[in-house]
Amino acid sequence: MDARFTELLTPFLKFLGEQEITPEASLRELGLDSMQAIELLFAIEDAFGVTLADDDMNDDTFATAGSLWTVVRAALDAQHATDGTQVTAA
């Protein structure tokens, strides 16, 4: 996962404490609720300059940090494919 992504997630996870955000981290257990998920979606789109597909906005996508990152990464890859920009996020 990209460091910018984990930094972006942190303020939305009120129960994170000193834990590290791992791909397996349950976003719901760490405090992400449905209203915050919408705010997080907008923050991700702004920070990464992508638009996430409506079909991807579901409970499975927001289940873990890794599942959300997979959707973000796919949007970044799709953007790269269409505009030729370099994607450096891992």
Number of C-alpha atoms within 10 A of each C-alpha: 17 12 10 12 19 16 11 15 19 15 14 18 19 12 15 17 9 6 9 10 21 12 16 11 17 18 25 17 14 18 15 20 14 12 8 14 19 12 11 17 17 14 15 20 14 11 12 14 12 18 15 17 10 7 7 13 15 11 13 10 17 22 17 21 21 19 19 22 20 15 17 24 19 13 19 21 17 13 17 13 12 8 8 10 11 11 12 7 12 8
